[in-house]
Amino acid sequence: MKYFRWLSLTLVVMFLTLIGAPVLSQQVAAQDDNPSYIIATDTTFAPFEFQDENGDFVGIDLDLLAAIAEDQGFEYELRPLGFSAALQAVESGQADGMIAGMSITDERRETFDFSETYFSAGVQFAVLEDSEFQSLEDLDGQKVAVKSGTQGMAVAEELADEYGFIVTIFEDSVNMYEDLQAGNSQALIEDYPVMAYAAETGGIPLRFIGEQMEMADYGFAVKSGDNSELIEMFNAGLANLQESGEYDEILATYLGEIAMNADSEEAEATDADDAVVVADPDTTYVIGTDTTFAPFEFQDEDGNYVGIDMDLLAAIAEDQGFNYEVRPLGFNAALQAVEAGQIDGMIAGMSITDERRETFDFSDTYFSAGVQFAVLEDSEIQTLEDLKGQNVAVKTGTQGMAVAESVADQYGFTLTAFEDSVNMYEDLQAGNSSAVIEDYPVMAYAAETGGIPLRFIGEQMEVADYGFAVQKGQSSDLLALFNQGLNALKESGEYDEIVASYIGESQEAETEEAKADSAAVVADPDTTYVIGTDTTFAPFEFQDEDGNYVGIDMDLLAAIAEDQGFNYEVRPLGFNAALQAVEAGQVDGMIAGMSITDERRETFDFSDTYFSAGVQFAVLEDSEIQTLEDLKGQNVAVKTGTQGMAVAESIADKYGFSITTFEDSVNMYEDLQAGNSSVVIEDYPVMAYAAETGGIPLRFIGEQMEVADYGFAVQKGQNSDLLALFNQGLNALKESGEYDEIVATYLGETDVEAEEALTRSTNAFVSLIQSNGKALMNGLWTTLWVTLVSFAIAAVLGIIVGLMRTSGITALSIIAQIYIDIMRGMPLIVLAFFIYFGVPQLTGLQFGAYTAGITTLGLNAAAYIAEIVRGGINAVDRGQTEAARSLGLSQSKTMRRIILPQAFRIMIPSFINQFVITLKDTSILSVIGLVELTQTGRIIISRTYQSGSMWLIVGLMYIILITILTKISNRLEKEL
C-alpha cells in the first residue's frame, strides 16, 4: 500500500509539473549643390524608352527627362529596371523617381505622387494585318497577349469574359509582339502610340480593331510624400518645354504623323467628353432619395426635405437649368425604383461599390465617408470585443449592414435590420440593441443635433465614395448634367458652403480628435510583449557571429521599442511557427518580412507598411536556364508559407515546373547548390543579400513579381495597443531619418562590402569554429540542458508507467498501455506542435518554448523508458520472486529489494541509449523556436552559407558527445 501511495503522489506531482517632418519647399529652384537623383525606367516600351543601335536608352520619356534636367539644372542617374522592378524601386526608396509611360490611376495615387500630365493615350486591341479578325466579337476563344502590370492588361482582364478570349501575360513588349507573330496569340492590347510606333518602325504589320479605351494620363512618379522638390522641378521644366515648343519637337522626333493622328483622335475624344450637355426645359427628372439619413436627406420642421444631398441637387439643377421632382422613397425602395425605370436617378448617400456598378452608372464622387460602430454614452461597451453576445442595429442595404455582417462571427454579435435610421436609433435607445453601425457623418450629425448621446467605438471602416446614380446605360444626359453642375459648384466654392452648413468643422474636428486619440497610446512599462520572428531570412532577421539576432526587422523593432518605451522579448521561431504562435496567442506579435495579403488580413491585423519588395526567380550563375520558359520539367525550391511559394504555385502549370518546399531559406539554397533543384524563388532583397554576402553565385531570371508590402502583425482583434505603438514608432523613425539609416545598414553598398569581408573571414573551417564557437557552445549547452531535464522527467514518469504495466492490476496496466501506444504512435514533431500551439488554443494554458520542448521530450521518452523498465523487470528470473515470497517478503519489498536492483543493472545500456536518442531528438524542437545545436548550425549557415563545413562541425560535436556517453554507459555496466 505504501508503494501505491507513493506512486499516486508521484503521478499528481508529475501532472502538476507538466501541467518601430516633412519639410516643404518654398521655391522651385535647383541649386548648384543639388543631389544626383536616381530615376528608374522601363527597358522596352518604345517610343517612350528603348535602346538604340548604340545601346543608349532613348525615347520620349528619356529625351523629356534630359531636357527638363538641363532646364532645371539637376543631375540624375538612369536605372533601366523594367516596369515592375521600377515600381518597386521607387516604393522601397531605392530610386527617387520613375518615368516609364506610367498611367496615373487612383490606385497608384495611394502609393505615388505624380507630376502634371506629360502625355495622354488610350489602349487598343490590334491583330496582324492579314488576320481574319475584324472586331472584338471575333476574339471569342482566341488568345490575347498583354504586358504584365499595364493598363492594357487591366482592360483585357475586364473584357475577357465578355468577349470570351484568353489572356496570356508577358513581362515585356518584345516577347508580346513575338508571340503574336509566332501565331501563339491572335491579338494583343497595349497603349496606342506604342503599337503605332512598333507597326511603323519595327516592321510589324499591325491592324487596329475596336476603339481606343481607358484614355489615361502619363506622369512622372515619386514615392508618396517623398522628393516633392523633384516633382516640382519636373513640372516647372515641363511647363517651360511646352511653352518653348521643345516638348512638341521631342514628340515629333518619335511619333511624327503618329503624334498628329493621336493628338487629333485625342482632341476629338476630349471634345466629345467636354461637350456641354444642355438641359431640356420640357423634361422633368424624377429623383429618388432616402427619408431619414441626416445630414444627407431629412425633413425639417416645415416638412421640407433638406440636407447635403437635397441642397446639392437643388444647386446643381439651378446651375444646369434642369427640372426635377424629388421622391422620398426610402433607400431600398429608391434602389428598386431606379432599377425598374420608375425614376430617373437617385441621391441618398449611396456608396459606390463594384457590385452596384453592375446595375447603376454613377456620377463623380461628391462625398467620402466610412462606417463606424457606436453605443450609448453610458454603455459599458468599450471595444468591438465587448459586443460578444450583444445585438447590433443596422439599416437595410447599407454599407454599415455589409460591414456588420462581415464581422458578426468574428466578434460574436447578432444583427437586427431596420428600414430607416430613425427606427435604428430608437431601438438603441430602447435598449433592445446595444450598438449601431452607420456612416460616420450621419451618426455624428445625429449625436450633435438629435440629442442622442452616442459614443463611437473602434475606428472608421470601409471608407467609401458617395455618388448620384442612374440605371446602367440610361439617363446619361442627367448624369452629365450632374457632373457638370458638381464641378461648377466646387469651382465656385458653393459646394464647400453646402457641406459646411450641415457638418461645419465637426467632421474635421472629430478626425483630428481621432488622430490625437490614436497618437495618445502610451506603453505600459510593466508589460513585456513577446514578438515572434523568423530565424534565417537575411537581411531582415538573422544571427550575427556573436549569436545576436540582427537585421532590418530586428533593428526596426528595437528602435521603435526604444522610441515608444515598451519592453519586448524576441522569439526566433521560424516563419511558419511564428504564424501559428500568433494565432494561438503564444506570442503578441510577429515581424518576419511578412507580406500583407488579403488572405492573411482575415487572420491578422497589420501595421503600416515598413518595406516593399517583390519576388523573383533565380538560378546558379552557370545554369543554362535563361527565361521562365526554360523551367519546363525543372524543380523549383520554395520556402513554405511565403509569397514566393504562392507565386510559384500560381504559375507552375503555365511553365511546367514542379515545386519542392522547405521550412527555411538556408535549406532552399542548399538544395539549389546541391543540384536537386534548378531554380529558387524568394523575395528579391533576400536573394540579392544572399548572393552578395553569402557567396552564392545567383543569376536572376524574369522580372520581379507580386510586389508586396511587409507589415508587423498581431492576432486579429488583439493587441491593438501594440499595433498603435509600432505605427507611432515607425512614423517617428521615418520622420527622423533613422528608418533610412537602418535600411541602408543592410542594403547599402558600404554594408555589403563589410558583409563580404565578414563572410570571407568566416568561410574557412577553423575560422568558422573561432568566429562561432560561443554560439555553438550555447547551442550545445541548450541541447544538453534540455536533454537532462526532459530525461529526468521521462525517467520518473517512465518508471512509474513501467511499474504500472507490470503491477498485475488490470486497470493500471491498461492505462499504462494506452499511454505507451499514444506516445509511441505520435510523431515527435506532431506532439511538439500540439503542446506548443494546440494546447493554448484548446485550454488557454500557454507554454514557453523551453517548457514545451522539455514536456514534449519527457512525455515521448517516458513511453520508451516504460517499456525498458517492463523489459528489465521481466528479464529477472521469476524464481527469485517466488523465493522472496516464500521467505515472507511482501510484493512491494520483493520489487524494491530483489527485482529492481537487478533490473536496473540490465536497463542501464538501454537507458543510456534512450538518453542518446532523446539528445538527438532535441533537433526537432527547432520547429517551436528552441535554438539547440542543430538549429544553431542552421542559423550560422544562414549567415555564412558554408553548409558543408558547418554540418561537419556540428556532426563532430554530436559524435564526440555521444561517444563520451557510450563510454560512460559501458563503464557503469561493468562496475555494476
N, C-alpha and C positions, 0 to 999 in steps of 0.2 A: 504493500500500500504506500509505503514511503516513496518507493520508486515512481509510482504513478502520480503521487502528489508533486514530486519534483519535476516529472515530465509535463504535467499540466501547467505548473508555474512557469516553466521554461517556454512553453508554447505561447502563453499570454505575453511574456516579455518580448519574445520574438515578433509577435503580431504588432505590438505597440511600437517596436523598433522600426518595422518596415513601413508599420502604419506612418542747330546754327541762323547825298543831297544834290538831287540833280542840280547842276549849275547851268543857268540859262544864258545864252549868248545874247549880247545886246547889239551886236553889229555883224553883218555878214561881210567879212573881210579876211582874206588869207594873209597871214603874217609870214615873214621870211623864215621863221623857225617852225613852220607847220610840220607835223609828223608826216611820215610816208604812210599812206593808207593802203591796206591790203584789200583789193577788190576781186571778188570771185565772179566767175562767169561760166557759161556753158562751153562745150567744146565743138559741137556740131549742130548749129542752129542758124545756117545761112538763110538770109543775108544779114542776120544780126551779129553772129560771131562764128568764125570758121578760120581755118588755116589756109593761107595762100600757098603758092608753089615754093616759096622760100621758107616755109614753116612758121611764118609770123601770123599771129592772130589778128584778124581784121574783121570788118563788118560795121553795120550801122551803129550798134552799141559801142563798139570799141573806138570808132572814129569820133563818136559823140563824146565819149568819156575823155579821150585825149584832148579834144578841142575845149571841153569845159575845164579840165585841169589846167590847160595853158591859159585860158581866160581868167581863171580864179587864182592861179599861182600856187596850186598844191601839187604835191608829189604822190604817186601811187605805184603800187606793185600789183601786177595782174596775176591771178591764180585761176587758170582754166581747169575747173574741177569736174565739170558735168553738172547738170541742173540740180539733181537731188543732193549731191555732195555739197554744192554751193549753198543750198538752203540750210543744210545742217551746219556748215562752217560759220554762217552768219549767226545762226541761233546759238551756237556754242561759244561765240566770241572769237573764233579763230580767224575770221575775216571781218573787216569793218563795214563792208557793203557788198552789194551784188547787183550786176546788170546782166540780164540774160533773157531778154524778151519776156519778162515776167508779168503775167496778168495781175492786176490789182483786184483782189476779191475780198469780201467781208471776212472770210475765214483766215486769209493771210494777214489781214489788218490786225488780228488778235496777236500775232507774233512779230510783225514787221511794221516799221514806219516807212511810208513811201514818199517819193518825190512827186512833183507835178507830172502829169502825163506827158510822155515824150513821143508816144506812137499809139495808134488805135487800130485794131484789126479784129476780125472775127474768124472763126474756124469754119472749114468747109470740107465736104467729102470730095474725093477725087478717085478716078479709075484710070486705067491705061486707055490711050486714045482709041484703040481698036476693040475695046471691051463692048460687050452687048448690053451692059447695064446703062440705063438711061435715067433712072430715078432711084430714090431711096427705097421705094417699094420693091425694086428688083433685087435688093440685097438679102432677101429672105433666104436663110440657110447658108449664106456666104460668110467668109472671114474678113474682118476689117482690122487693119494694122493701126496701132496707136502708139504714141510715145508716153512712157510712164510719167505720171505726175503732172501732165499738162491739161490745159482746158479742153483740148481735143479728146483726151481720154475720158474726162468727166462727161462730155456731151455724148460720146459713143456709148458709155455705160448707161446713161439715162435713156437713150433711144433704142438700145439693143433689143429689149423685149417687144417694143412697139413695132420694129421693122424686122425682127426675127434673125438678126445676124449675130455672129460670134466675134468677140473681141480678142485679139492677140496683142500682147504687150511687148514693147521693145525699149531698151534703155536709151537708145539714141536714134536720130532721124535716118542716119545712113542705113542701119540694119532694117529699118521700117521700109524704106524705098526698095532695098534689095529683095525683101520678102515679097513685095508687090510685083516686082519684075520677074522674080522666080516663079510666080504663079501660085505661091502658097497662100497669099491673101489676094482677095479680089478688089479691095478698095482700101483707102486709108483716109484719115482725117487729121488735119493739122491747121495751124494758122495760115490763112490765105496767102500772105506775102511770102511766107517760107516756101510753100508749094509752088507758087508762081515763079519764084526765083529758081527753084530746083528744075522746073519744067523748061525755063528759058535758058539757063546756063549749064545745066547738068545733063542735057540730052535725054531727060526722062519724058516720054510722050504722055503727059497727063491731060485728062479732060475732067472738068469740074461737074459735079452733079448736085442738085439741090441748091440752096441759097446759103450765104454766109449766116452763121448763127452765133449767138452769145458774143456780140461785139464787146470787146474788152479793152481797157486802157493798159498800156505797159508803163511800168515805173521802175526807178532805181530804188533799191530797198536797203534798209539798215535794220538791225535788231531794235525792237520796240523799246524806246526810252534811251537808246544809246546813239552816239555820233550825230546829234542833232545839227552840229555845225557842218558836217559833211553833206547832209541833206540840203541845208540852206545854201551852201556853195554850189551844189549841183543845180538847184532851182534857179539861183542867180545867173549861173553860167548858161543854163538852157535858155532863159529869157533873153540873154544877150545874143546868143547864137540865132535864135528865132528872129530877133529884131534886125540883126545884121544881114540875114539871108544865108548865113553859113549852114544853118540847120537844113534848109531846102537843098543846098548843094550836096551835103552828105547823103541825104536820102536819094537824090537823083543819081549819085555815083553808083549806087547798088540796085536801085529799083527802076530808074529811067521811066519808060512808059508804064511800067507796072505801078509805080508810085502814083502816076497821074490817074490811071484807071482805078486804083484802090482809093485814092482821095476822092475821085468822082463818085464811086459807089458809096463811100463812107458819107460824103456830103449828102447824097440822095437819101441814105438811111437816116442821117441826122435830121435832114429836112422833114422826112416823114415823121420821125419821132417828135420833132419840135413843132410840127404843125399844130396850130392852136385850134382846139375843138371849141366851137361856138354853140352855146345852149340854144335849143329850140324853144321859143317863148310859148308855144302852144302845148308843150309837153309838161306834165306834172309827174315827177318821180315819186313813187311810194317807198318810203324808207322805214324799215322795221327797227325796233330798239327794245331794250330791256325795260323793266318797270322800276326796279329798285336796285340800282347799282351805283349809288352815290360814291364819289363825286362825279361820275361819268354821265349818269342819267337818273333823275328822280323828280318828283313833283314838289314844287314849292308850296307855300301856304295858300297861294291863289289857285292851285290846281294846275299850274303850267309846268310842262316838262322842261327842266333846266339841267345844267351840268356841263362838264367839259365836252362831251360828245355833242350835246344839243347846241351849245354855243358855237362850237367849231363848225358844225353842219350849217347853222344859220349864217355864219360869217362867210363860209365858202360859197354857199348858194347866192348870197348877196354879191360877192366879188365876181362870180362867174355868170350871174344873171339867170339861174335856172329856178324853176318852181318845184316845190316838194311838199309832200304830206307825210307827217310822222305817224306811225302806227306802233304804240307801246304794247307789244305782244307778250313780252317775257322772252328770256334768252332762247330757250329751246323752241318755242313756237316761232320765233323770228327766223331761226336757222331753217326750220322746215318750210316756212313761207318763202324764203329765198330759193330753196331747192325746188319747190313746186311752181315757181314763177308767179306766185300771188303778189309778191312785192319786188321792187327793182333792186334794192340794196339793203344793207344792214350796218348799223353802227351801234355797238353795245360793249365797248371794252373787250373786244374779241381778239384773243391771242392768235397770231399767225403760226400755224403748225403745218408740218409736211402732210399730215393726214387731212387737214382741212383744205390744203391747196389742191387736193384731188377733186374737190367738189366746188370750191369757190376761187374766184380771182380776187386778189387783194390790192388795195392801194399801197402807196408808200407808207412807211411806219409813221404814225402820228403820236405814239406814246410807248414807253417801255416800262415794265414793272415785273416784279417777281411775286410769288405767293409765300405766305408765312402763316405759321400756327399762332393762335392767341388764346389766352384764357382770361377769366375774370381776374381783376387786380388782386383780390384777396384769396385766390386759389393757392393751394399748397403745391400745385404742379409747377416745377421749375425748369425741367428739361423734357425733351421728347421721350426719354427713357421712362419718365413718370407717367406716360399715357397708357402704360400697360393695364389692360382691363377696363379702360375708360371708353366713353363714347365720343366721337368727333363728328360735329355737324358740318356738312358740305353743301354746296349749291350744285344742282344737277347740271352736267355737261360742261363744267368749267375746268380750267387748268388746276384749280385747287383740288377738285374732286379727283382728277387724274393722279396728282401727286400723292394725295391721301391714300388712294387705292394701292399705289406702288410701294408705300412704306408701311401699310397697315400690319402686314405679317411680321415685319421686322420689329416694330415697336409694340405689337400686340394689342391694338385698339380696334374698335368696331366703328362702322360708319352709319350715319343717318343722313339721307339726302333730302333737300328741300328745293322747291321750285324758285324761290327768291331769297334775297339776303335778309329781308325783314324777319321772316319766319325762322331763319337760321339763328339770328341773334336772339330772338325771343326764346328759342329752345335752350340756348346757352344760359340766358338769364334765369330761366325757369329751373335750371339745374338738371334738366334731362340729358344735356350734353355737357361734357367737361371742357371741351375745346372746340374752336372753329378754325377753318383754314380758308383763306380767300386772298385776292390780290392785295398786296400791302397798302397801296394808297387808298383803297376802298375801306379797309379796316381802320387805317389811321384817321380818315375823314369821319368815320362812324364814331370812333373814340373821342375825337376832338369836338364834334358838333352834335353828336346824338346822345351824349350823356351815358354812353356805355363804358364802364370802367375796365377797359381791356389792357392786358399786359402781354407783350409778344414773347414767345419762347422760340429757341432755335434761331436759324438765320433764314434770310430770303432764299428761296429755291426756284429753279426753273424760270429765271428772268426771261421774259418773252416780249415780243413786239406786238402792239395793237394795230389793227388795220381796218379800214372800211371794206366791206365785202359785197360782191355781186355774184350771181350764178356763173359758173365757169363757162366761158365762151359767149356770155350775154352782157348787155349793158356796158360795152367798152367805152361808149361816149360818156356815160355817167362816171365811170372810173377815171377817165382822163380829166373830166371837169373837176373831180375831187382833188386829184393830184395837182392840177394847175392852181386851184384855189389854195390848197395847203401850202404850196411853195410861195405863193403871193403873201399869205398870212405870215409865214416865217420871215420873209424878207422885210415886211413892213413892221414886224415886232408885235403884231396883234395876236399871233399865236401865243407868245410868251405871256401877254396880258391875260388871255383867257385862262391858261393853265394856272397862273398866279392867283387869279380871282378865287379859285377853289382850293388850291393846295398851298399857295404862298410859299413861304420858306420852310414849311413844316417838313416836307419830304427831305429837303436838303439837310435840315437840322437833324432829322431822325437819322439820316445817313451818316452825318458827322458824329452823332452820338453813338451810333453803332460802331463806327470805326474807333472811337475813343474807348468804347467798352471792350472791343476786341484787343486793342492795344494795351488794355489795363490788366492783362493776365500776368500775374506775378508768381514766380516759382515758390513752391513750399520748400524751405530749407531742410525740413525733416523727411522729405520724400526722395528716395533714390529710384530712378527709373531704370529698368532693365531693358537694354537695347540689343536685339539680335542682329547679326551680320553674317556675311559670307566669310570664308576662310582664304580662298585663293582666287581673287578677282582683281589683280593689279591692273591699273593703278588706283583702283577705288578702295580696296582693302587687302592687305597682305602683311606678313610678319617681316620686320627688318632683321638684321643679323643679331640684334640683342633680344629677339623674341617679342618685341613690342608690335602691336597692331598699328599700322600706319596706312596712309593712302588718302585720296581726296575725301572719301566718305568719313574716315576716322578724324581727319584734321578739321573738317567742317563741323562735325558733331562736337568735338572738343571746343572749338572756337565759339559755337553757338551756345553750348552749355555755360562757358565762362561769361559770355555776354549777357545771358539771361539769368545766370545764377542758379541753375539747377544741377543736381547731382545725378550721375548715371553710372551704370555698370555695363560693360560690353560683354556680350556672349557670342563668341565666334562659333556658330552652329553649322555653317554651310547654308546654301541658299534655300533648298527645299525644307530643311529642318527649321530654319528661321521662319519661313512662311507658316509652317504648321504651329510653331511656338506662339506666333502672334494670334493665330486663330484659336488656339487652345487657352490663351490668356497666360501662358508661361512667361512671356516677355511683354513689355509695354509697347514697344515699337520696333521698327526694323529699318535699317539703312544698308543697302547692299547693291547699289547700282540697279535699282529695281524700276523697270519700265512701268509707266502708268497706262493701263489698258482699261477698256470698258468692262471686260470680264473681271479684272481684279478690283474695280471700283464696287462691284457687288459685295465684296468681302472686306475690303479695306477702305479707310479714309486716308487720303493722301495730302501731303503738304504742297506748297507751291513748288513748281519745278526748280530743281537746283542744277540740272545738267541735261543736255540733249545730245543724243547720238543715234546713229543708225547701225544696222548690222550689215556685214559683208562677208562674202566667201573668200577663202584664202587657200593656197596650195603651197607646197615647198617650192623654193626658188627654181630648182632644176626639173620641176614637173612639166610634162608635155601638155598638160591641160591649160588652155588659153581662155576659153569662154565657158559660160554656163552650159552651152550646148554640148560641150565635151564631157559633161558629167554623166552621160548616159551609161548605165551599168556600173558606175563607181559607188563607193561607200563614203558617206559624209558623216563626220563626227560632230555631235552637238552636245550642249550642256542642258541637262534636264530642267524644264520649267522656265527657260529663258525665251526672250523674243526671237533669238536666233533659231531655236528649235521650232517655234511656231511658224516662222517664215519658211524654214526648210520643209516642214510637213506640208505647207500650202502649195509648194511648187515641185514637190518630189515626183508626182505623176507626170507633170509637164516636161521635166527634164530627165526623167527616167533613172533617178538615183535612189539608193537605199540609205537608211539612217541608222546610226549607232549612237545610243545615248550614254552620257557619262555624268557622274554626280558633280564633278568639278572640272575646271579648266585645265589643270595640270594633266590629268589622265587623258583628256581630249587631245592635247598637244603631243603627249607621248604616243598615243595611238597613231597620230599623223606621222610622226617621225619614225615609228616602227614599221610604217608601210601598210598597216592594217586598214587605214582609211586614206583616201586620196585627197580629201578636202575637209576643212573645218569652216564653221560659220559662227561668228560671235560679234559682240559689239565692237565697232571699228576701233575706238581708242584703246580697248583692252588688247586687241591683237596687235595694234601698232606699238603699244608699250612692250608687249611680249617680244615682238620682233626686234625692237631697238635695244632692249636691255637684257633679254634672256638668251640671246644667241640663237634664236630660231629663224632660219632663213625663209621667211614667208614672202609670198607674192600674192597680191590681191587680184581677184578676177571679178568682172562685173562691176556694178556700182553699189553704193550704199543703198539699202532698202529699209523701209519701215522706220524712218527717223522717229524716235520716241523720246518722251520726257522722262527723266528719272525723278522719283519722289521718295520722301520719308513716309513710312506707312504705319498706321495703327489699326487695331481691330475696329471694324465699322461700328460707329456709335459709342466707342470708348475712348478714353484718354484725349478728349478734346483740348484740355489744358496743355498737354504735351505738344500736340499739333500746333496750337497757337504760339507756344514758346518757340518752337522750331521756326515757324514762319517769321515771327518777330526778329529772331536772331539772324535768320538768313537775310532779311531785308537790311538789317543793320550792317552785316558784313559786306553786302553789295554796295551800300552807300559809302562805307569807309574805305573800300578798295581791298579789304582783307580777303574777300572771296576770290578776287582775281589773283592775288598772291598765292593762295592755296592751290588753285588750279595750275598756275604757272610752275609751282614747285614740282609737280609731277608730269606736266605735259610740255613745259618749256624746254628749249633746246639745251640750256645750261644743265638742267637736271638730267636730261637724257645722257649727256656726256658723263656726268657724275655716276649715274647708274651703270653705264657701260664700264667705267673704271672699277666700280664696286664688283660688278659681275666678273670682270677679268681677274680681280684679286681673289675671288672666292671659287673659281672654277676648278682649281687643282684639288686632288683628293685630300692631301694634307691640309691645304688651306681651308677646305670645306669643314674639316674637323676643328681647326683652330678658330675659324670665324663663327662656327655654330655650335661649339662644344657646350656652352652654357644652356642653349635651347635644347640640345639633345639630352643633356643630363637632367634637365627639368622634365622632359618627356619621359625619360627612363624612371625617374622618381615617381611621377604620376602613375605610370604603369605598375610599379612595384607596390605603391601605397594602396591603390585601388584593388590590386590583386590580393594583398594581405588582408585587408579589411573584409572584402567580399568573401574570401576563402574562410576566414574565421567565422563569419555568419553562416556560410554554407556548411562548415564542419559541424557546428552546433545543431543547425536545423536538419542536416543530413543524418547525423547520428540519431536524433530523435525519430525522424521518419523511418530510418532503418530499423530501429528498435520496435517501432510500431508494426513494421512489416513482419517481424519475427516474434511478436508478442504472443501469438496464438489466439489473440482476441479478434474475432472476425470483423467487428466494426472498425477497430483501429487499423487492421490490415487493409481493409477496403479503402479507407480514407487515404492511407499512405500510397496504395497502388494507384488511385486516381490522380494524386498529386504528381507522382513519378511519371505517369503516362502523359499528363498535360505538359509538364516541363520538358520532357524528352521529345515530345512531338511538336513543340512550338519552336520555330527558328529563333535564334537568339536576337536577331535584328528586329523581328516582329515583337518580341517581348519588350525590347528596349523602347520601340515606338509606342507600344501600348502603355507602358508605365509612364513615359515622359510626356506623351501627347494625349493618350486616350483617357487615363485616369483623371487628369484635371478636367477634361470636358465632361466626364460622366459624374464625378463626385465633387469637383471644386477643390480637391486636395492637390496642391502643387508640389513638385519636386525640383530641386536644383539638379544640374547635370551630374554632379558627383553622387548625390543621393540616389538618383535614378539609375546611374551606372552601377553602383555598388549593389543596389537592390536587384537589378537585372542579373548580374553575375552570381549573386548569392543565391537567388531562387533557382537559377538554372543549374548551378554546380551542386546544390543541395540534393537534387534528384539523383545525380550520378553518385554522389557520396553515399546516399541512402542505399543504393544498390551495392556499392563497395562494402558497406557495413553488413548488409544482408549476406553477401557472399563470404565475407570474413567469418561471420558467426557460423554460417553453415559449414565452413571448412574445418571447424574444430570437431574432433571426433565426438559423436553423440554419446559414446560410452562415458566420457568424462562428466557429462551432465547427469547421467544415470548414477555414476559413482558418488557424485556430490550429493544428490538427493538421498541416496541410501545412507549417507553419513548424517542426515538430518538437516542439511542446508536448505534454506528456502530458495524459491526460484530467483528472487532478486539477488540474494547473496551468491548464488551459483553463477548468475550472469556477471556480477561485479568482480567476484574473487577468482573465478575459474575460467569462464568463457572469454570475457572481453580482453583480459591481458594477452591471451594467446591470439585472439582475433586481430587485435591492433598490430601485433608484430607481422601478421600476414597482410594487413591492409596497407602498411607503410609504403611500399612501392606504388601501389595504386593511388594512395593519397598524393604522393609526390607527382605522379603522372597527371592526376587531375589538377594539381596546382599549376603545372606547366600548361595544361590546356586552358585553364582559366586565365593565366597570364597572357597567352596568345589571343584569347577571346577579347581582351581589352581593346584590341584594334577596332573591333566592330563598334565600340561606343563613340567613335568619332562622329557617327551619324547624329548623335544628340549633343554634339559640341564639346565632348571631352577631348582635350588635347594631350593624348598619351604619345608614346614613342613613334608609332606608325604615322599618326596624324602630324606630329612634329616634322617627320621626314617629308610628308606631302607639302607641308607649308613652306619648308626650306626650298623644295623643288619649285614651288610656285614663284619663288623669288630668283633662283639661280638657273632653273631649267636644266640642272645636271642630275637627271634621274638615275642614270647608271651608277655613278659614284655614290649618290646618297642612299640608294637602296642597298648597295653593298655595305655601306657603313651601318645602316640600321639592321641589316641581316646579321652582320658580325656581332653587334651588340646583343641581339636576341640569342645567337648561338653561344656566346660566352656566358651569358646569364643562365641559360637553360643547362649548359654543361656543368656549371657550378652546382646547380640544384640537383642534377642527376648524381654527381659525386657525393653530395650530402646524403641523398637517399640511399646510395649503396653503403655508405659508412654506417648510417643508422641501422640499416638492415643487418649488417654484420655484428654490430655491438649488441643488438637486441636479440 
